[in-house]
Amino acid sequence: MLEQLRYTPTKASEQRIKQMRPRGKAPRWSKLQNQDEYLAARALVKETLG
């Protein structure tokens, strides 16, 4: 069924997909664990999921 699907994404959809792609190199795991954004995200997940 999916092989027969014909889909043309809109310009807005293409732009959103482009914005979700990674930019630059990923930090090393040891550096990531010390970044404020990572620590805040980790705390939020822990608070939400317990």
N, C-alpha and C positions, 0 to 999 in steps of 0.2 A: 504494500500500500504506500509506504513512504517513498519508494522509487518513482511513483507516479505523481508525487506532490510537486507542484510548480509554485515557487514562492519567489517574489522579488521584494527584497527589503526596502523600506522607505529610507530616504536620506537621514531622517531623524534616528531611525533604528541603526543605521550604519555608524552614525556619529556616537551613539551610546556605546555600541560595541567597541569602537575605537578607543573611547575614553576608559573602558574597563581593562584594556590591554596593559601589561606592565611597561613601565618606563625605566630605563636604566638597569643596572645590575642589581640583583638581590643581595642584601647584606649577608655576611656570614652569620651562622646560627649564634655564635658566641656574642656578636655585636647586636644582633636582633634582640636577644634576651635582655639587653640593658637599655633599649630604647623606650622612652616614655610612652609612645603610642602603643607599642606592643604590650607593655605592662598594664596600661589602661584597658586595652581590649581583653587581655587575659582576666583582669579583675571583673570586667563586665560579664564575661562568659561564666566565671565562677559564681558571681552573684545571681545570675539569671538561672543557671542550671543546678547550682548547688554543689 
